[in-house]
Amino acid sequence: MQMLCLTKTDTYRRSRAWAKGWLCLLAAWSGMSLALADTASKTPLEDLQEQALRWVATQPAFQGKSMQIAPLDWRLRIQPCQQSLQFEQPFAGQASIKARCADPQWQMFLNLVQSNGQTDLNKTAAPATSNKQQVLVAKELLKRGTLINPSMFVKAEMPAPGMESQLLTDLKSLVNMELVRDLTPNTPLRSYDVKPAVLVKRGQEVIVTAGQGQGFQISLRAEALQDGGLGEQIRLKNSESGRSLSAVVTGPNEARVR
């Protein structure tokens, strides 16, 4: 009977192959760890700022201008958004944008500045001195959650250094907005003091119209299945048939089927 014996050469080759296999696994694991570490190192706030700047670069109002996000409060914490962030410029002529996340639901305003320090989109040079500006101030103490009416404010002139991009000066822009914090009398109203008001709340009865502009119009009553602000599409349930439908919020407890 013959016995097969491994030679030193075979043992050496197998040892080298085994060592190479482990080295490949270690290299792959190291690369994966570095990729995960790089992803984990980016905070939700940093990701928000990056996406906001990419969106700003595509908007006609900001083209030709090198924009940056104004410094944020370091204590600010936001939850990671599980869906694509949505951006808009709610106040024409104001260097601020609104970021909104649907899951989980949150929104916040971001103020923009140009890399040269300029904050007014309608001017080509920043003023050398801080002059008085026309601002909107509250006539009396307004509580957080107040649905804003333009009659609650008056125009006044006062110094507002460093706040140029944050000030709201158009009374029309306050329609269907609400306060996110208490506002004391004679305090300038800023973009981050307000947010779109919730005009329809979950569980409330809503008047829904359909057919407008098509030669007919019908109205029905429905129960809101979610909150909604002006222009937002929400889900409702027909109070009579129990069927679900979608409609766009047009006013307080009012919506329209597109």
MARBA-3410 file (N, C-alpha, C, O; in Angstrom, 1 decimal):
258
0.9,-1.2,0.0,0.0,0.0,0.0,0.9,1.2,0.0,1.9,1.3,0.7 ~ 0.5,2.2,-0.8,1.3,3.4,-0.9,0.6,4.5,0.0,-0.7,4.6,-0.1 ~ 1.3,5.3,0.7,0.8,6.4,1.5,1.2,7.7,0.8,2.3,7.9,0.4 ~ 0.2,8.6,0.7,0.4,9.9,0.1,0.9,10.9,1.2,0.2,11.0,2.2 ~ 2.0,11.5,1.0,2.5,12.5,2.0,2.6,13.9,1.4,3.0,14.0,0.3
2.2,14.9,2.2,2.4,16.2,1.7,3.8,16.6,1.8,4.5,16.4,2.8 ~ 4.3,17.2,0.7,5.7,17.6,0.7,5.8,19.0,1.4,4.7,19.6,1.6 ~ 7.0,19.4,1.7,7.1,20.8,2.3,6.6,21.8,1.3,6.1,22.9,1.7 ~ 6.8,21.6,0.0,6.4,22.6,-1.0,4.8,22.7,-1.0,4.4,23.8,-1.0 ~ 4.1,21.6,-0.9,2.6,21.7,-0.8,2.2,22.4,0.4,1.3,23.2,0.4
2.8,22.1,1.5,2.4,22.8,2.8,2.7,24.3,2.7,1.9,25.1,3.2 ~ 3.8,24.6,2.1,4.1,26.0,2.0,3.1,26.8,1.1,2.7,27.9,1.4 ~ 2.7,26.1,0.0,1.8,26.7,-0.9,0.4,26.9,-0.3,-0.2,28.0,-0.4 ~ 0.0,25.9,0.5,-1.3,26.0,1.1,-1.3,27.1,2.2,-2.3,27.8,2.4 ~ -0.2,27.2,2.9,-0.1,28.2,3.9,-0.1,29.6,3.3,-0.8,30.5,3.9
0.5,29.8,2.2,0.5,31.1,1.5,-0.9,31.4,1.0,-1.4,32.5,1.2 ~ -1.6,30.4,0.5,-3.0,30.6,0.0,-3.9,31.0,1.2,-4.8,31.9,1.1 ~ -3.7,30.3,2.3,-4.6,30.6,3.5,-4.3,32.0,4.0,-5.2,32.7,4.4 ~ -3.0,32.4,4.0,-2.7,33.7,4.5,-3.2,34.8,3.6,-3.7,35.8,4.0 ~ -3.2,34.6,2.2,-3.7,35.5,1.3,-5.2,35.7,1.5,-5.7,36.8,1.4
-5.9,34.5,1.7,-7.3,34.6,1.9,-7.7,35.5,3.1,-8.6,36.3,3.0 ~ -7.0,35.3,4.2,-7.2,36.1,5.4,-6.9,37.6,5.2,-7.6,38.5,5.6 ~ -5.8,37.9,4.4,-5.5,39.2,4.1,-6.6,39.9,3.3,-6.9,41.1,3.5 ~ -7.2,39.2,2.3,-8.3,39.8,1.5,-9.5,40.1,2.4,-10.1,41.1,2.2 ~ -9.8,39.1,3.3,-10.9,39.4,4.2,-10.7,40.6,5.0,-11.6,41.4,5.2
-9.5,40.7,5.6,-9.1,41.8,6.4,-9.2,43.2,5.7,-9.7,44.2,6.2 ~ -8.7,43.1,4.4,-8.8,44.4,3.6,-10.2,44.8,3.3,-10.5,46.0,3.4 ~ -11.0,43.8,3.0,-12.4,44.1,2.7,-13.1,44.6,3.9,-13.9,45.6,3.8 ~ -12.9,44.0,5.1,-13.5,44.5,6.3,-13.0,45.9,6.7,-13.8,46.7,7.1 ~ -11.8,46.1,6.5,-11.2,47.5,6.8,-11.9,48.5,5.9,-12.2,49.6,6.4
-12.0,48.2,4.6,-12.7,49.2,3.7,-14.1,49.4,4.0,-14.6,50.6,4.0 ~ -14.8,48.4,4.4,-16.2,48.5,4.9,-16.3,49.4,6.1,-17.2,50.2,6.2 ~ -15.4,49.1,7.1,-15.4,49.9,8.3,-15.1,51.4,8.1,-15.8,52.2,8.7 ~ -14.2,51.7,7.1,-13.9,53.1,6.8,-15.1,53.7,6.2,-15.4,54.9,6.5 ~ -15.8,53.0,5.3,-17.0,53.6,4.6,-18.1,53.9,5.7,-18.7,54.9,5.6
-18.3,52.9,6.6,-19.3,53.1,7.6,-18.9,54.3,8.5,-19.8,55.1,9.0 ~ -17.6,54.3,8.9,-17.2,55.4,9.8,-17.4,56.8,9.1,-17.7,57.7,9.8 ~ -17.1,56.8,7.8,-17.3,58.1,7.1,-18.7,58.5,7.1,-19.0,59.7,7.2 ~ -19.7,57.5,6.9,-21.1,57.9,6.9,-21.5,58.3,8.2,-22.3,59.3,8.4 ~ -21.0,57.6,9.3,-21.5,57.9,10.6,-21.0,59.2,11.1,-21.5,59.8,12.0
-19.8,59.7,10.5,-19.2,60.9,11.0,-20.1,62.2,10.6,-19.9,63.2,11.2 ~ -21.0,62.0,9.6,-21.8,63.1,9.2,-23.0,63.2,10.0,-23.8,62.3,10.0 ~ -23.2,64.3,10.7,-24.4,64.5,11.5,-25.6,64.8,10.7,-25.5,65.3,9.5 ~ -26.9,64.6,11.2,-28.1,65.0,10.4,-28.0,66.5,10.1,-28.5,66.9,9.0 ~ -27.5,67.3,10.9,-27.5,68.8,10.7,-26.5,69.1,9.5,-26.8,69.9,8.7
-25.3,68.4,9.5,-24.4,68.6,8.4,-25.0,68.1,7.1,-24.8,68.8,6.1 ~ -25.7,67.0,7.1,-26.3,66.5,5.9,-27.4,67.5,5.4,-27.5,67.7,4.2 ~ -28.1,68.1,6.3,-29.2,69.1,6.0,-28.5,70.2,5.3,-29.0,70.7,4.3 ~ -27.4,70.7,5.8,-26.8,71.9,5.3,-26.2,71.6,3.8,-26.3,72.4,2.9 ~ -25.7,70.4,3.7,-25.1,70.0,2.3,-26.3,70.0,1.3,-26.1,70.5,0.2
-27.4,69.3,1.7,-28.5,69.2,0.7,-29.1,70.6,0.5,-29.5,70.9,-0.7 ~ -29.2,71.4,1.5,-29.7,72.8,1.3,-28.9,73.6,0.3,-29.4,74.3,-0.6 ~ -27.6,73.5,0.4,-26.7,74.3,-0.5,-26.8,73.8,-1.9,-26.7,74.5,-2.9 ~ -27.0,72.4,-2.1,-27.1,71.9,-3.4,-28.5,72.4,-4.0,-28.5,72.6,-5.2 ~ -29.5,72.5,-3.2,-30.8,72.9,-3.7,-30.7,74.4,-4.1,-31.2,74.9,-5.1
-30.1,75.2,-3.2,-29.9,76.7,-3.4,-29.2,76.9,-4.8,-29.6,77.8,-5.5 ~ -28.2,76.1,-5.1,-27.4,76.3,-6.3,-28.3,76.1,-7.6,-27.9,76.5,-8.7 ~ -29.4,75.5,-7.5,-30.3,75.2,-8.6,-31.4,76.3,-8.8,-32.1,76.2,-9.7 ~ -31.5,77.2,-7.8,-32.6,78.1,-7.8,-32.2,79.5,-8.5,-31.1,80.0,-8.2 ~ -33.1,79.9,-9.4,-32.8,81.2,-10.2,-32.5,82.4,-9.2,-31.7,83.2,-9.6
-33.2,82.4,-8.1,-33.0,83.6,-7.2,-31.6,83.7,-6.6,-31.2,84.8,-6.2 ~ -30.9,82.6,-6.6,-29.6,82.6,-6.0,-28.4,82.3,-7.0,-27.3,82.3,-6.6 ~ -28.8,82.1,-8.3,-27.7,81.9,-9.3,-26.8,83.1,-9.5,-27.3,84.2,-9.5 ~ -25.6,82.8,-9.6,-24.6,83.8,-9.8,-24.1,84.4,-8.4,-23.3,85.3,-8.4 ~ -24.6,83.8,-7.4,-24.2,84.2,-6.0,-23.7,83.1,-5.3,-24.2,82.0,-5.3
-22.6,83.3,-4.6,-22.0,82.2,-3.8,-22.6,82.3,-2.4,-22.2,83.1,-1.5 ~ -23.5,81.4,-2.1,-24.3,81.4,-0.9,-23.8,80.4,0.1,-23.2,79.3,-0.2 ~ -23.9,80.7,1.4,-23.5,79.9,2.5,-24.7,79.9,3.5,-25.5,80.8,3.6 ~ -24.7,78.8,4.3,-25.7,78.8,5.4,-25.2,79.6,6.6,-24.0,79.4,7.0 ~ -26.0,80.5,7.1,-25.6,81.3,8.3,-25.4,80.4,9.5,-26.0,79.3,9.6
-24.4,80.7,10.3,-24.1,79.8,11.5,-25.4,79.5,12.3,-26.2,80.4,12.6 ~ -25.5,78.2,12.7,-26.6,77.8,13.4,-26.2,77.6,14.9,-25.0,77.5,15.2 ~ -27.2,77.6,15.8,-27.0,77.4,17.2,-26.4,76.0,17.4,-27.0,75.0,17.0 ~ -25.2,75.9,18.0,-24.6,74.6,18.2,-25.4,73.6,19.0,-25.1,72.4,19.0 ~ -26.3,74.1,19.8,-27.2,73.3,20.6,-28.3,72.6,19.8,-29.0,71.8,20.3
-28.5,73.1,18.6,-29.6,72.6,17.8,-29.4,71.1,17.4,-28.4,70.7,17.0 ~ -30.5,70.3,17.7,-30.5,68.9,17.3,-31.7,68.6,16.5,-32.8,69.0,16.8 ~ -31.5,67.8,15.4,-32.6,67.4,14.5,-32.5,65.9,14.3,-31.4,65.3,14.5 ~ -33.6,65.3,14.0,-33.7,63.9,13.8,-33.3,63.6,12.4,-33.7,64.3,11.5 ~ -32.6,62.5,12.1,-32.3,62.1,10.7,-33.6,61.9,9.9,-34.6,61.3,10.4
-33.6,62.4,8.7,-34.8,62.4,7.9,-34.8,61.0,7.1,-33.8,60.7,6.4 ~ -35.9,60.3,7.2,-35.9,59.0,6.5,-36.4,59.1,5.0,-36.4,58.1,4.3 ~ -36.8,60.3,4.6,-37.2,60.6,3.3,-36.4,61.7,2.7,-35.6,62.3,3.4 ~ -36.6,62.0,1.4,-35.9,63.1,0.8,-36.4,64.4,1.4,-37.6,64.7,1.5 ~ -35.4,65.3,1.8,-35.7,66.6,2.3,-36.4,67.5,1.2,-35.9,67.4,0.1
-37.3,68.3,1.6,-38.0,69.2,0.7,-37.6,70.6,1.1,-37.5,71.0,2.2 ~ -37.3,71.5,0.0,-36.9,72.8,0.3,-37.7,73.8,-0.5,-38.3,73.5,-1.5 ~ -37.9,75.0,0.1,-38.6,76.1,-0.6,-38.1,77.4,-0.1,-37.6,77.5,1.0 ~ -38.4,78.5,-0.9,-38.1,79.8,-0.4,-39.4,80.5,-0.2,-40.0,81.0,-1.1 ~ -39.9,80.5,1.1,-41.3,81.0,1.3,-41.5,82.5,1.2,-42.6,83.0,1.0
-40.4,83.2,1.4,-40.5,84.7,1.4,-39.6,85.2,0.2,-38.4,85.3,0.3 ~ -40.3,85.7,-0.8,-39.6,86.2,-2.0,-38.7,87.4,-1.6,-39.1,88.3,-0.9 ~ -37.5,87.4,-2.1,-36.6,88.5,-1.8,-35.8,88.3,-0.5,-34.9,89.1,-0.2 ~ -36.2,87.3,0.3,-35.5,87.1,1.6,-34.5,86.0,1.4,-34.8,85.0,0.8 ~ -33.3,86.2,2.0,-32.3,85.2,1.8,-32.5,84.1,2.9,-31.6,83.9,3.8
-33.6,83.4,2.8,-33.8,82.3,3.8,-34.6,81.2,3.0,-35.4,81.6,2.2 ~ -34.4,80.0,3.4,-35.2,78.9,2.9,-35.8,78.0,4.0,-35.3,78.1,5.1 ~ -36.8,77.2,3.6,-37.4,76.3,4.6,-37.1,74.9,4.2,-37.3,74.5,3.0 ~ -36.6,74.1,5.2,-36.4,72.7,4.9,-37.5,71.9,5.7,-37.8,72.2,6.8 ~ -38.0,70.9,5.0,-39.1,70.1,5.6,-38.8,68.6,5.4,-38.4,68.2,4.4
-39.1,67.9,6.5,-39.0,66.4,6.5,-40.3,65.8,6.8,-41.0,66.3,7.7 ~ -40.7,64.8,6.0,-42.0,64.2,6.2,-42.0,63.0,7.2,-43.0,62.7,7.8 ~ -40.8,62.4,7.4,-40.7,61.2,8.3,-39.3,61.2,8.9,-38.3,60.9,8.3 ~ -39.2,61.6,10.2,-40.3,62.1,11.1,-40.6,63.6,10.7,-39.8,64.2,10.0 ~ -41.8,64.1,11.1,-42.2,65.4,10.6,-41.5,66.5,11.4,-41.6,66.6,12.6
-40.8,67.3,10.7,-40.2,68.5,11.3,-39.8,69.5,10.1,-39.8,69.1,9.0 ~ -39.7,70.7,10.5,-39.3,71.8,9.5,-38.4,72.8,10.2,-38.6,73.0,11.4 ~ -37.6,73.5,9.5,-36.8,74.6,10.1,-36.4,75.6,9.0,-36.3,75.2,7.8 ~ -36.2,76.8,9.4,-35.7,77.8,8.5,-34.2,77.9,8.5,-33.6,77.9,9.6 ~ -33.6,78.1,7.4,-32.1,78.3,7.3,-31.9,79.7,6.6,-32.4,80.0,5.5
-31.1,80.5,7.3,-30.8,81.8,6.7,-29.5,81.7,5.9,-28.6,81.0,6.2 ~ -29.5,82.4,4.8,-28.3,82.4,3.8,-27.6,83.7,3.9,-28.1,84.8,4.1 ~ -26.3,83.6,3.6,-25.4,84.8,3.5,-24.5,84.5,2.3,-24.2,83.3,2.0 ~ -24.1,85.6,1.6,-23.2,85.4,0.5,-21.8,85.3,1.1,-21.5,85.8,2.2 ~ -20.9,84.7,0.4,-19.5,84.5,0.9,-18.8,85.8,1.1,-17.8,85.9,1.9
-19.3,86.9,0.5,-18.7,88.2,0.8,-19.4,89.0,1.9,-19.1,90.1,2.2 ~ -20.3,88.3,2.6,-21.0,88.9,3.8,-22.3,89.5,3.4,-23.0,90.0,4.3 ~ -22.6,89.6,2.1,-23.9,90.3,1.7,-25.1,89.4,2.0,-25.0,88.2,1.7 ~ -26.2,89.9,2.4,-27.3,89.2,2.8,-28.6,89.6,2.0,-29.5,88.8,1.9 ~ -28.6,90.8,1.4,-29.7,91.2,0.6,-29.6,90.8,-0.8,-28.7,91.1,-1.5
-30.6,90.0,-1.3,-30.5,89.4,-2.6,-30.7,90.5,-3.7,-30.3,90.3,-4.9 ~ -31.3,91.6,-3.4,-31.6,92.6,-4.4,-30.6,93.7,-4.5,-30.8,94.6,-5.3 ~ -29.5,93.6,-3.8,-28.4,94.6,-3.9,-27.1,93.9,-4.3,-26.9,92.7,-4.1 ~ -26.2,94.7,-4.8,-24.9,94.2,-5.3,-23.8,94.5,-4.4,-22.7,94.0,-4.5 ~ -24.0,95.3,-3.4,-23.0,95.7,-2.4,-23.6,95.8,-1.1,-24.7,96.4,-0.9
-22.9,95.3,-0.1,-23.3,95.4,1.3,-23.1,96.8,1.8,-22.1,97.4,1.5 ~ -24.0,97.4,2.6,-23.8,98.7,3.2,-22.7,98.8,4.1,-22.4,97.8,4.9 ~ -22.0,99.9,4.1,-20.8,100.0,4.9,-21.2,100.2,6.4,-20.4,99.9,7.3 ~ -22.3,100.8,6.6,-22.8,101.1,8.0,-24.1,100.5,8.3,-24.8,100.1,7.3 ~ -24.4,100.3,9.5,-25.7,99.7,9.9,-26.7,100.8,10.1,-26.8,101.4,11.2
-27.6,101.0,9.1,-28.6,102.1,9.2,-29.9,101.5,9.7,-30.1,100.3,9.9 ~ -30.9,102.4,10.0,-32.2,102.0,10.4,-32.9,101.3,9.2,-32.7,101.7,8.1 ~ -33.7,100.3,9.6,-34.4,99.6,8.5,-35.9,99.5,8.9,-36.3,99.6,10.1 ~ -36.7,99.4,7.9,-38.1,99.3,8.1,-38.4,97.8,8.5,-38.1,96.9,7.7 ~ -39.1,97.6,9.6,-39.4,96.3,10.1,-40.8,96.2,10.5,-41.5,97.2,10.7
-41.3,95.0,10.7,-42.6,94.7,11.3,-42.5,94.4,12.7,-41.7,93.5,13.1 ~ -43.3,95.1,13.6,-43.2,94.8,15.0,-44.7,94.6,15.5,-45.6,95.1,15.0 ~ -44.8,93.7,16.5,-46.1,93.4,17.1,-46.6,94.6,17.9,-45.9,95.3,18.6 ~ -48.0,94.8,17.8,-48.6,95.8,18.6,-48.7,95.5,20.1,-48.6,96.4,20.9 ~ -48.8,94.2,20.3,-48.9,93.7,21.7,-48.3,92.3,21.8,-47.8,91.8,20.8
-48.3,91.8,23.0,-47.7,90.5,23.3,-48.5,89.4,22.5,-49.7,89.3,22.6 ~ -47.8,88.6,21.7,-48.4,87.5,20.9,-47.8,86.2,21.4,-46.6,86.1,21.5 ~ -48.7,85.3,21.7,-48.3,84.0,22.2,-47.9,83.0,21.1,-48.4,83.1,19.9 ~ -47.1,82.1,21.4,-46.7,81.0,20.5,-48.0,80.2,20.0,-48.9,80.0,20.8 ~ -48.0,79.9,18.7,-49.2,79.2,18.2,-50.3,80.2,17.7,-51.3,79.7,17.1
-50.1,81.5,17.8,-51.1,82.4,17.4,-51.1,82.4,15.8,-50.1,82.6,15.2 ~ -52.3,82.3,15.3,-52.5,82.4,13.8,-52.4,83.9,13.5,-53.2,84.7,14.0 ~ -51.5,84.2,12.7,-51.1,85.6,12.4,-52.1,86.3,11.5,-52.6,85.8,10.5 ~ -52.4,87.5,11.9,-53.2,88.4,11.1,-52.4,89.7,10.9,-51.9,90.2,11.8 ~ -52.3,90.2,9.6,-51.4,91.3,9.4,-51.8,92.5,10.3,-50.9,93.4,10.5
-53.0,92.6,10.7,-53.4,93.8,11.6,-52.8,93.8,12.9,-52.8,94.7,13.7 ~ -52.1,92.6,13.3,-51.4,92.5,14.6,-50.1,93.3,14.6,-49.5,93.4,15.6 ~ -49.6,93.7,13.4,-48.3,94.3,13.2,-48.4,95.7,12.6,-49.3,96.1,11.9 ~ -47.3,96.5,13.0,-47.2,97.8,12.4,-45.7,97.9,11.8,-44.9,97.2,12.3 ~ -45.5,98.8,10.9,-44.2,99.0,10.4,-43.5,100.1,11.2,-44.1,101.1,11.6
-42.2,99.8,11.5,-41.4,100.8,12.3,-40.0,100.8,11.7,-39.6,99.8,11.0 ~ -39.2,101.8,12.0,-37.8,101.9,11.6,-37.0,101.8,12.8,-37.1,102.5,13.8 ~ -36.0,100.9,12.8,-35.1,100.7,13.9,-33.8,100.0,13.4,-33.8,99.4,12.4 ~ -32.7,100.2,14.1,-31.5,99.5,13.7,-31.6,98.0,13.9,-32.2,97.5,14.8 ~ -31.1,97.3,12.9,-31.2,95.8,13.0,-29.9,95.2,12.4,-29.9,94.5,11.4
-28.7,95.5,13.0,-27.5,95.0,12.5,-27.4,93.5,12.5,-27.7,92.9,13.5 ~ -26.9,92.9,11.4,-26.8,91.5,11.3,-28.1,90.7,11.1,-28.0,89.5,11.1 ~ -29.2,91.4,11.0,-30.5,90.7,10.9,-31.1,90.9,9.5,-32.3,90.6,9.3 ~ -30.4,91.5,8.6,-31.0,91.9,7.3,-31.7,90.8,6.6,-32.8,91.0,6.1 ~ -31.1,89.6,6.6,-31.6,88.5,5.8,-32.8,87.8,6.6,-33.4,86.9,6.0
-33.0,88.1,7.9,-33.9,87.4,8.7,-35.2,88.2,8.9,-36.2,87.6,9.3 ~ -35.2,89.5,8.5,-36.4,90.3,8.8,-37.5,90.1,7.8,-37.3,89.9,6.6 ~ -38.7,90.1,8.3,-39.9,90.1,7.4,-40.5,91.5,7.3,-40.7,92.1,8.3 ~ -40.7,91.9,6.1,-41.2,93.3,5.9,-42.5,93.4,5.1,-43.0,94.4,5.0 ~ -42.9,92.3,4.5,-44.1,92.2,3.7,-45.3,91.7,4.5,-45.3,90.5,4.9
-46.3,92.5,4.8,-47.5,92.1,5.5,-48.2,90.9,4.8,-48.8,90.1,5.5 ~ -48.2,90.9,3.5,-48.9,89.9,2.7,-48.3,88.5,3.0,-49.0,87.5,2.9 ~ -47.0,88.4,3.3,-46.4,87.1,3.5,-46.8,86.5,4.8,-46.4,85.3,5.1 ~ -47.5,87.2,5.7,-47.9,86.7,7.0,-49.2,86.0,7.0,-49.6,85.3,8.0 ~ -49.9,86.0,5.8,-51.2,85.3,5.7,-51.0,83.8,5.9,-50.1,83.3,5.3
-51.8,83.2,6.7,-51.8,81.8,6.9,-50.5,81.3,7.5,-50.0,80.2,7.2 ~ -49.9,82.1,8.4,-48.7,81.8,9.1,-49.0,81.8,10.6,-50.0,82.4,11.0 ~ -48.2,81.1,11.4,-48.4,81.2,12.9,-47.1,81.3,13.6,-46.0,81.0,13.0 ~ -47.1,81.8,14.8,-45.9,82.1,15.6,-45.4,80.8,16.2,-46.1,79.9,16.6 ~ -44.0,80.6,16.2,-43.4,79.4,16.8,-42.9,79.8,18.2,-42.4,78.9,18.9
-42.9,81.1,18.5,-42.5,81.5,19.9,-43.2,82.7,20.3,-43.8,83.4,19.4 ~ -43.2,83.1,21.6,-43.8,84.3,22.0,-43.1,85.5,21.4,-41.9,85.5,21.2 ~ -43.9,86.5,21.1,-43.3,87.7,20.5,-43.7,88.9,21.3,-44.9,89.2,21.4 ~ -42.8,89.6,21.9,-43.1,90.8,22.7,-43.3,92.0,21.8,-42.8,92.1,20.7 ~ -44.0,93.1,22.3,-44.2,94.3,21.6,-42.9,94.9,21.1,-41.9,94.9,21.9
-42.9,95.6,20.0,-41.8,96.3,19.4,-40.6,95.4,19.1,-39.5,95.9,19.0 ~ -40.8,94.1,19.0,-39.7,93.2,18.6,-39.8,92.9,17.1,-40.9,92.5,16.6 ~ -38.7,93.2,16.3,-38.8,92.9,14.9,-39.2,91.4,14.6,-38.7,90.5,15.2 ~ -40.0,91.2,13.6,-40.5,89.9,13.2,-39.4,89.3,12.3,-39.1,89.9,11.3 ~ -39.0,88.1,12.6,-37.9,87.4,11.8,-38.5,86.2,11.1,-39.5,85.6,11.6
-37.8,85.7,10.1,-38.3,84.6,9.3,-38.5,83.3,10.2,-39.4,82.5,10.0 ~ -37.6,83.1,11.2,-37.7,81.9,12.0,-38.6,82.1,13.2,-38.7,81.2,14.0 ~ -39.4,83.2,13.2,-40.4,83.4,14.3,-41.7,82.8,13.8,-42.6,82.6,14.6 ~ -41.8,82.4,12.5,-43.1,82.0,12.0,-42.9,80.7,11.2,-41.8,80.3,10.9 ~ -44.1,80.0,11.0,-44.1,78.9,10.2,-45.5,78.8,9.5,-46.4,79.4,10.0
-45.7,78.0,8.4,-47.0,77.9,7.9,-48.0,77.3,8.9,-47.7,76.3,9.6 ~ -49.1,77.9,9.0,-50.1,77.5,10.0,-50.7,76.2,9.7,-50.9,75.9,8.5 ~ -51.1,75.4,10.7,-51.9,74.2,10.5,-53.3,74.6,10.3,-54.0,74.9,11.3 ~ -53.8,74.6,9.1,-55.2,75.1,8.9,-56.2,74.0,9.0,-57.4,74.2,9.2 ~ -55.8,72.7,8.9,-56.7,71.6,9.1,-56.0,70.6,10.0,-54.8,70.3,9.9
-56.7,70.3,11.1,-56.1,69.3,12.1,-56.8,68.0,12.0,-58.0,67.9,11.7 ~ -56.1,67.0,12.3,-56.6,65.6,12.2,-57.8,65.5,13.1,-57.8,65.9,14.3 ~ -58.9,64.8,12.6,-60.1,64.6,13.3,-61.1,65.7,13.1,-62.3,65.5,13.5 ~ -60.7,66.8,12.5,-61.7,67.9,12.3,-62.5,67.7,11.1,-62.1,67.0,10.2 ~ -63.7,68.3,11.0,-64.5,68.2,9.9,-64.1,69.3,8.9,-63.8,70.4,9.2
-64.0,68.9,7.6,-63.4,69.7,6.5,-64.5,69.8,5.4,-65.1,68.8,5.0 ~ -64.7,71.0,4.9,-65.5,71.2,3.7,-64.7,71.0,2.5,-63.7,71.7,2.2 ~ -65.0,69.9,1.7,-64.2,69.6,0.5,-65.0,69.9,-0.7,-66.1,69.5,-0.9 ~ -64.4,70.7,-1.7,-65.0,71.0,-2.9,-64.4,70.3,-4.1,-63.2,70.0,-4.0 ~ -65.1,70.1,-5.1,-64.6,69.4,-6.3,-65.3,70.0,-7.6,-66.4,70.4,-7.5
-64.6,70.0,-8.7,-65.2,70.4,-10.0,-65.0,71.9,-10.3,-65.4,72.3,-11.3 ~ -64.3,72.6,-9.4,-64.2,74.0,-9.6,-63.4,74.3,-10.9,-62.3,73.7,-11.1 ~ -63.9,75.1,-11.8,-63.2,75.4,-13.1,-63.6,74.4,-14.2,-63.0,74.5,-15.3 ~ -64.4,73.4,-13.9,-64.8,72.4,-14.8,-66.3,72.5,-15.2,-66.8,71.6,-15.8 ~ -66.9,73.6,-14.9,-68.3,73.8,-15.2,-69.3,73.4,-14.2,-70.5,73.5,-14.3
-68.8,72.8,-13.1,-69.7,72.4,-12.0,-68.9,72.4,-10.7,-67.6,72.5,-10.7 ~ -69.6,72.4,-9.6,-68.9,72.4,-8.3,-69.8,71.7,-7.3,-71.0,72.0,-7.1 ~ -69.2,70.7,-6.6,-69.9,70.0,-5.5,-69.1,70.2,-4.2,-67.9,70.3,-4.2 ~ -69.8,70.1,-3.1,-69.2,70.2,-1.8,-69.6,69.0,-0.9,-70.7,68.5,-1.1 ~ -68.7,68.5,-0.1,-69.0,67.4,0.8,-68.2,67.6,2.1,-67.3,68.4,2.2
-68.7,66.9,3.1,-68.0,67.0,4.4,-67.2,65.7,4.6,-67.6,64.6,4.3 ~ -66.0,66.0,5.1,-65.1,64.8,5.3,-64.3,65.1,6.6,-64.1,66.2,7.1 ~ -63.8,64.0,7.1,-63.0,64.0,8.3,-61.5,64.0,8.0,-61.1,63.1,7.2 ~ -60.7,64.9,8.5,-59.3,65.0,8.2,-58.6,63.8,8.9,-58.8,63.6,10.1 ~ -57.8,63.1,8.1,-57.0,62.0,8.7,-55.6,62.4,9.1,-54.8,61.6,9.6
-55.2,63.6,8.7,-53.9,64.2,9.1,-53.9,65.7,9.1,-54.8,66.3,8.5 ~ -52.9,66.3,9.7,-52.8,67.7,9.8,-52.4,68.2,8.4,-51.8,67.5,7.6 ~ -52.7,69.5,8.1,-52.2,70.1,6.8,-52.2,71.6,6.8,-53.0,72.2,7.4 ~ -51.2,72.1,6.2,-51.1,73.6,6.0,-51.5,74.0,4.6,-51.9,73.1,3.8 ~ -51.5,75.3,4.3,-52.0,75.8,3.1,-51.2,75.2,1.9,-49.9,75.2,1.9
-51.9,74.6,0.9,-51.3,74.0,-0.3,-50.8,72.6,-0.1,-50.3,72.0,-1.1 ~ -50.9,72.1,1.1,-50.5,70.7,1.3,-51.6,69.7,1.0,-52.8,70.0,1.2 ~ -51.3,68.6,0.4,-52.3,67.5,0.1,-52.4,66.6,1.3,-51.4,66.1,1.9 ~ -53.6,66.4,1.8,-53.9,65.5,2.9,-54.9,64.5,2.6,-55.6,64.5,1.6 ~ -55.0,63.4,3.5,-55.9,62.4,3.3,-57.2,62.7,4.2,-57.0,63.2,5.3
-58.4,62.4,3.7,-59.6,62.6,4.4,-60.5,61.4,4.2,-60.3,60.5,3.3 ~ -61.6,61.3,5.0,-62.6,60.3,4.9,-63.9,60.9,4.7,-64.4,61.7,5.6 ~ -64.6,60.5,3.6,-66.0,61.0,3.4,-66.9,60.6,4.6,-67.0,59.5,4.9 ~ -67.5,61.6,5.2,-68.3,61.4,6.4,-69.5,60.5,6.1,-70.0,59.9,7.0 ~ -70.0,60.5,4.8,-71.2,59.8,4.5,-70.9,58.4,4.0,-71.5,57.4,4.5
-70.0,58.3,3.0,-69.7,57.0,2.4,-68.6,56.2,3.1,-68.5,55.0,3.0 ~ -67.8,57.0,3.9,-66.6,56.3,4.6,-65.4,56.1,3.7,-64.4,55.5,4.1 ~ -65.5,56.5,2.4,-64.4,56.3,1.5,-63.3,57.4,1.7,-63.6,58.5,2.1 ~ -62.1,56.9,1.4,-61.0,57.8,1.6,-60.7,58.7,0.3,-61.1,58.2,-0.8 ~ -60.2,59.9,0.5,-59.9,60.7,-0.7,-58.7,61.7,-0.3,-58.4,61.8,0.9
-58.2,62.3,-1.3,-57.1,63.2,-1.1,-57.5,64.6,-1.6,-58.2,64.7,-2.6 ~ -57.1,65.6,-0.9,-57.5,67.0,-1.3,-56.4,68.0,-0.8,-55.6,67.6,0.1 ~ -56.3,69.1,-1.4,-55.3,70.1,-1.1,-56.0,71.2,-0.2,-57.1,71.7,-0.5 ~ -55.3,71.5,0.9,-55.8,72.5,1.9,-55.8,73.9,1.2,-54.8,74.3,0.7 ~ -57.0,74.5,1.3,-57.1,75.9,0.7,-57.4,77.0,1.7,-57.4,78.1,1.4
-57.7,76.6,2.9,-58.0,77.5,4.0,-58.4,76.8,5.3,-58.3,75.6,5.3 ~ -58.7,77.5,6.3,-59.1,76.9,7.6,-60.2,75.9,7.4,-61.3,76.3,7.1 ~ -60.0,74.6,7.7,-61.0,73.6,7.5,-61.6,73.5,6.1,-62.8,73.2,6.0 ~ -60.8,73.9,5.1,-61.3,73.8,3.7,-60.3,73.1,2.9,-59.1,73.3,3.1 ~ -60.7,72.4,1.9,-59.8,71.7,1.0,-60.5,71.5,-0.4,-61.7,71.7,-0.5
-59.7,71.3,-1.4,-60.2,71.1,-2.8,-59.6,69.9,-3.4,-58.4,69.7,-3.4 ~ -60.4,69.1,-4.1,-59.9,68.0,-4.9,-59.4,68.5,-6.2,-60.1,69.2,-6.9 ~ -58.2,68.1,-6.5,-57.6,68.6,-7.8,-58.2,67.9,-9.0,-57.8,68.2,-10.1
END
